[in-house]
Amino acid sequence: MTVRSQNESGSEKRSPVRLVRYEELIPCYNAFIDTRTPGSDQKENFTIIGPGVSENPDQHVHIAEPHGFNIGAARQPPGCVNSQHSHETEEVFFVHKGTWSFDLGEHGDDARITLKPGDLISIPTHVFRGFENIGDDMGFLWAVLGRDDPGHVLWAPEVFKMAEKYGLVLLEDGSLIDTNEGDVVPADKKPMPVTTGEQIAKLKTFDEAQLRGCCTFSEQSASRNRKLIAEDGELDWPHGFEVIQARLGEQDSVSPYAFGSSEVLFVHDGELTIETAGEETIVRAGDTATIAPGSTRSFVNKSSGDVDFLIVRGKL
C-alpha cells in the first residue's frame, strides 16, 4: 500500500512512506526445497523487501527497491518446521507471534534455544540452523537478511533426500524443478549437488551458551529504547545494518529528523503514526513500513496504550 499526494503542478508523487500491511502479505507456499516434506509443508514464506533467498522465481516481492538489506517473514502453524540450512549473510529473526525453537547443527542437535514474542536472534553466517513453531497458535517471524543479494542457502544432506521423495529438484542456479508437475531439468542446467561432508566440515558449530549470546530477550530489559544490533548494542558484531527497539507511551513522540539511508519500521504491538512532509501514515501491529532516505520523519503514538516497534537502519 502506497500513500500518494499531489504536488503543486497537480501531478501525482510518491509518498516518502511505503507500507505493507500484515493482512495484505502475499505468501509463497513452495518457496524452498523442503516445502513438501511432512512437517514443513504448511509454512508460508514472505519476501517483503528485496528478493530474499526464495528458490521459487514466482515468489511475490512486495517492495523490490534495494535497501542494503532484505526484509522477509515466515508464518507457520504449530509443529511446522523450517529444515536445517545455512546462509551466506546474516539472518535475524524477531518473534512477533508464537513460541519458537531454534536448532543449530546438521541434525539440529548442536544447540537449541526457545524464543517468545519480543525476543530476537541473529544467527551468524555459515552455520546450519532450523526452526519450529513449538507453541499452540499460529506463529510469525519477521526477518532481516544481510546485503541486497543474500545469495542462496546451503541445505543439510537429509533435506535433499526428503525433497527427492516428493518430486522437488534444486538446480545449481538456486531454482526449483517440480517433477510432480511434469517439469524436467533443462538441458543447459544441472541439479545442485548434495551437500558434502567437506562442505559441512567448513561450517561453524555453536554450543548453547554461544547460541544464547546471539539473542536478545524482551523480559530482560525494561528499557523503552534498546540498540539490539549495533556497534554499541547488545549484539555488537558487524551486520551491515542496525536494529533498534523503541517503545512510546500514550501521546509520546520522536522529534522530526532526517536519515540518509534506508530505514524500515515494524510494529510489534500497538499503533504508530509516521509523520512525513505533511502526511500521516498509520502503522499497526504486524505492518512493515519503509521511509525514503533523506526525508524528514517523526513518530507519534496517538493511540491508547503503548506502541512497541523495531527500526532497521542501513549503514550511512
C-alpha positions as CSV (number, residue, x, y, z in Angstrom):
1,M,0.0,0.0,0.0
2,T,1.5,3.3,-1.1
3,V,0.2,6.7,0.1
4,R,0.3,9.3,-2.7
5,S,-0.2,13.0,-2.8
6,Q,-0.3,15.9,-5.3
7,N,2.5,18.3,-5.9
8,E,1.9,21.9,-6.8
9,S,1.5,21.2,-10.5
10,G,-1.2,18.7,-9.8
11,S,0.8,15.6,-10.8
12,E,1.0,12.6,-8.6
13,K,4.0,11.9,-6.5
14,R,5.0,9.0,-4.3
15,S,4.8,9.4,-0.5
16,P,8.1,9.0,1.4
17,V,6.5,6.1,3.2
18,R,5.7,2.7,1.6
19,L,3.6,0.4,3.7
20,V,3.0,-3.3,3.6
21,R,0.0,-4.3,5.8
22,Y,0.1,-7.7,7.6
23,E,-3.2,-8.6,6.3
24,E,-2.1,-7.9,2.7
25,L,1.0,-10.0,2.8
26,I,1.1,-12.5,-0.2
27,P,2.6,-15.8,0.9
28,C,4.5,-18.4,-1.1
29,Y,3.8,-22.0,-0.1
30,N,6.5,-23.6,-2.2
31,A,9.5,-21.2,-1.8
32,F,12.0,-23.9,-0.8
33,I,13.1,-27.5,-1.5
34,D,11.6,-28.7,1.8
35,T,8.0,-27.5,1.2
36,R,6.6,-30.9,0.5
37,T,8.3,-32.6,3.4
38,P,5.8,-33.6,6.1
39,G,6.2,-31.2,9.0
40,S,7.4,-28.5,6.7
41,D,4.6,-28.4,4.1
42,Q,2.4,-25.8,5.8
43,K,4.8,-22.9,6.1
44,E,4.2,-19.5,4.4
45,N,7.2,-17.6,3.2
46,F,7.1,-13.8,2.6
47,T,9.6,-11.6,0.7
48,I,8.6,-8.1,2.0
49,I,11.6,-6.0,0.8
50,G,14.2,-7.4,-1.6
51,P,14.4,-10.8,-3.3
52,G,15.3,-12.8,-0.2
53,V,16.6,-16.4,-0.7
54,S,13.5,-18.0,-2.1
55,E,14.1,-20.8,-4.6
56,N,10.8,-20.1,-6.4
57,P,11.1,-17.5,-9.2
58,D,7.4,-16.8,-8.9
59,Q,7.7,-15.7,-5.2
60,H,5.9,-12.3,-4.8
61,V,8.3,-9.5,-3.8
62,H,6.3,-6.7,-2.1
63,I,8.9,-4.0,-2.5
64,A,11.8,-4.6,-4.9
65,E,13.9,-1.5,-4.4
66,P,17.4,-2.2,-2.9
67,H,17.7,-1.2,0.8
68,G,21.1,-2.6,1.6
69,F,19.4,-5.5,3.4
70,N,16.3,-7.7,2.9
71,I,13.1,-8.0,4.9
72,G,11.2,-11.2,5.0
73,A,8.9,-13.2,7.2
74,A,7.7,-16.8,7.9
75,R,4.3,-17.8,9.2
76,Q,3.9,-21.3,10.5
77,P,1.3,-23.3,12.3
78,P,2.1,-25.3,15.4
79,G,4.5,-28.2,14.7
80,C,5.7,-26.7,11.4
81,V,9.4,-26.9,10.8
82,N,11.9,-25.0,8.6
83,S,14.6,-27.5,7.8
84,Q,18.3,-27.3,8.5
85,H,20.2,-24.9,6.2
86,S,23.0,-22.3,6.2
87,H,23.1,-18.7,5.0
88,E,25.8,-16.7,3.3
89,T,24.7,-13.4,5.0
90,E,23.3,-12.5,8.4
91,E,19.9,-13.8,9.3
92,V,18.0,-12.0,12.1
93,F,14.6,-13.2,13.4
94,F,12.2,-11.1,15.6
95,V,9.5,-13.2,17.2
96,H,6.2,-11.4,16.6
97,K,3.8,-14.3,17.4
98,G,4.2,-17.8,18.8
99,T,6.8,-19.8,20.7
100,W,9.7,-21.0,18.6
101,S,12.6,-23.4,18.9
102,F,15.8,-22.6,17.0
103,D,18.1,-25.6,16.5
104,L,21.7,-25.5,15.3
105,G,23.8,-28.1,13.6
106,E,23.4,-30.6,10.7
107,H,20.8,-32.6,12.6
108,G,19.6,-29.7,14.8
109,D,21.2,-31.2,17.9
110,D,24.3,-29.0,18.5
111,A,22.4,-26.2,20.3
112,R,18.8,-25.3,20.9
113,I,17.0,-22.2,22.3
114,T,13.4,-21.3,22.8
115,L,12.2,-17.8,22.0
116,K,8.9,-16.0,22.6
117,P,7.3,-12.8,21.3
118,G,9.6,-9.8,21.6
119,D,12.8,-11.9,21.5
120,L,15.4,-11.6,18.7
121,I,18.0,-13.9,17.4
122,S,20.9,-13.1,15.0
123,I,22.3,-16.3,13.5
124,P,25.8,-15.8,12.1
125,T,26.7,-16.9,8.6
126,H,27.8,-20.4,7.7
127,V,26.1,-22.4,10.4
128,F,23.3,-24.9,10.0
129,R,20.1,-23.7,11.6
130,G,16.4,-24.7,11.6
131,F,13.4,-23.5,13.5
132,E,10.0,-24.8,14.6
133,N,6.8,-23.3,15.9
134,I,6.5,-25.3,19.2
135,G,3.6,-23.2,20.6
136,D,-0.1,-23.8,20.4
137,D,-1.0,-20.9,18.0
138,M,0.0,-19.6,14.6
139,G,3.5,-18.2,14.7
140,F,5.0,-15.3,12.8
141,L,8.7,-14.4,12.5
142,W,9.9,-11.1,11.0
143,A,13.3,-11.4,9.4
144,V,16.2,-9.3,8.2
145,L,18.8,-10.7,5.8
146,G,22.1,-9.0,5.1
147,R,23.0,-7.3,1.8
148,D,20.9,-6.6,-1.3
149,D,21.7,-10.1,-2.6
150,P,21.7,-12.5,0.2
151,G,22.7,-15.4,-2.0
152,H,21.4,-19.0,-1.8
153,V,21.0,-21.3,1.2
154,L,23.0,-24.5,1.7
155,W,20.8,-27.4,2.8
156,A,21.7,-30.3,5.0
157,P,22.1,-33.6,3.0
158,E,18.9,-35.1,4.5
159,V,16.8,-32.2,3.1
160,F,17.8,-33.2,-0.5
161,K,16.9,-36.8,0.2
162,M,13.4,-35.9,1.5
163,A,12.8,-33.4,-1.4
164,E,13.5,-36.1,-4.0
165,K,10.9,-38.4,-2.4
166,Y,8.3,-35.6,-3.0
167,G,9.3,-34.6,-6.5
168,L,11.4,-31.4,-5.9
169,V,14.8,-30.9,-7.5
170,L,17.1,-27.9,-6.6
171,L,19.2,-26.7,-9.5
172,E,22.7,-25.2,-9.3
173,D,21.3,-21.7,-10.0
174,G,19.2,-21.9,-6.9
175,S,15.8,-22.5,-8.6
176,L,13.4,-25.4,-8.1
177,I,12.1,-28.0,-10.5
178,D,8.8,-29.8,-9.7
179,T,8.8,-33.2,-11.3
180,N,5.3,-33.9,-9.9
181,E,4.1,-31.1,-12.2
182,G,5.8,-32.6,-15.2
183,D,8.9,-30.3,-15.0
184,V,12.2,-31.7,-16.2
185,V,15.8,-30.4,-15.6
186,P,16.7,-28.2,-18.6
187,A,19.5,-29.5,-20.8
188,D,21.6,-26.5,-20.0
189,K,21.3,-26.8,-16.3
190,K,22.4,-29.3,-13.6
191,P,20.9,-30.3,-10.3
192,M,22.5,-28.8,-7.2
193,P,25.0,-31.4,-5.8
194,V,24.0,-32.8,-2.4
195,T,26.0,-31.0,0.3
196,T,29.2,-32.9,1.0
197,G,30.9,-33.8,4.3
198,E,33.8,-31.5,3.3
199,Q,31.3,-28.6,3.0
200,I,29.8,-29.4,6.3
201,A,33.2,-29.6,8.0
202,K,33.8,-25.9,6.9
203,L,30.7,-24.7,8.7
204,K,30.7,-23.2,12.2
205,T,29.3,-25.0,15.2
206,F,27.8,-23.5,18.3
207,D,27.0,-24.7,21.8
208,E,24.0,-23.5,23.8
209,A,25.9,-20.8,25.6
210,Q,27.2,-19.3,22.4
211,L,23.7,-19.5,20.9
212,R,22.2,-17.6,23.8
213,G,24.8,-14.9,23.1
214,C,23.2,-14.4,19.7
215,C,19.8,-13.5,21.3
216,T,18.1,-10.6,23.0
217,F,15.2,-11.2,25.3
218,S,12.3,-8.9,25.9
219,E,11.9,-10.0,29.6
220,Q,15.4,-9.0,30.5
221,S,15.0,-5.3,29.9
222,A,12.5,-2.6,30.9
223,S,14.3,0.0,28.7
224,R,12.0,1.9,26.4
225,N,14.8,2.2,23.8
226,R,17.3,-0.6,23.1
227,K,20.0,-1.0,20.5
228,L,19.5,-4.7,19.7
229,I,22.1,-4.8,16.9
230,A,24.7,-2.0,16.6
231,E,28.4,-1.3,17.2
232,D,27.5,-0.3,20.8
233,G,24.4,-2.5,21.0
234,E,23.5,-5.8,22.8
235,L,24.7,-7.7,19.7
236,D,27.7,-5.8,18.5
237,W,29.4,-7.8,15.7
238,P,29.1,-6.3,12.1
239,H,25.8,-6.8,10.3
240,G,25.7,-4.1,7.7
241,F,22.5,-2.7,9.4
242,E,21.3,-1.7,12.8
243,V,18.2,-2.9,14.7
244,I,16.7,-0.6,17.4
245,Q,13.7,-1.4,19.5
246,A,11.6,1.6,20.6
247,R,8.5,1.9,22.8
248,L,6.3,5.0,23.0
249,G,3.7,5.7,25.7
250,E,0.4,7.4,25.0
251,Q,1.0,10.7,23.2
252,D,4.7,10.2,23.3
253,S,6.7,11.1,20.2
254,V,10.1,11.1,18.5
255,S,11.1,14.5,17.2
256,P,11.4,15.1,13.5
257,Y,14.8,14.0,11.9
258,A,16.2,13.1,8.6
259,F,18.1,9.9,7.8
260,G,20.3,9.5,4.8
261,S,20.0,5.7,4.3
262,S,17.3,3.1,4.3
263,E,15.0,3.0,7.4
264,V,12.4,0.3,7.9
265,L,9.9,0.1,10.7
266,F,8.0,-3.0,12.0
267,V,5.3,-2.5,14.6
268,H,5.2,-5.4,17.2
269,D,2.4,-4.1,19.4
270,G,0.1,-1.1,19.3
271,E,-0.4,1.6,16.6
272,L,2.2,4.1,15.4
273,T,1.7,7.2,13.3
274,I,4.6,8.2,11.0
275,E,4.5,11.9,10.0
276,T,6.4,12.9,6.8
277,A,6.0,16.1,4.7
278,G,2.5,16.9,6.0
279,E,1.3,13.3,5.6
280,E,0.4,10.8,8.3
281,T,0.7,7.0,7.9
282,I,-0.7,4.7,10.5
283,V,1.3,1.5,11.0
284,R,-0.4,-1.3,13.0
285,A,0.9,-4.5,14.6
286,G,2.4,-6.7,12.0
287,D,2.8,-4.0,9.4
288,T,6.1,-3.1,7.7
289,A,6.9,0.5,6.6
290,T,9.9,1.8,4.7
291,I,10.8,5.5,4.6
292,A,12.7,7.1,1.7
293,P,16.3,8.1,2.5
294,G,16.8,11.8,3.2
295,S,13.2,12.5,4.0
296,T,12.2,14.1,7.4
297,R,10.1,11.9,9.6
298,S,8.7,11.8,13.1
299,F,6.9,9.1,15.1
300,V,3.9,9.7,17.3
301,N,1.7,7.4,19.4
302,K,-1.8,8.8,19.0
303,S,-3.4,5.6,20.3
304,S,-4.3,4.4,23.7
305,G,-1.7,2.2,25.2
306,D,2.0,1.7,24.4
307,V,3.4,1.1,20.9
308,D,6.4,-1.2,20.6
309,F,8.3,-1.2,17.3
310,L,11.6,-2.0,15.6
311,I,13.7,0.3,13.4
312,V,16.1,-1.3,11.0
313,R,18.7,1.2,9.6
314,G,21.1,0.7,6.7
315,K,24.6,1.9,7.0
316,L,25.3,5.6,6.0
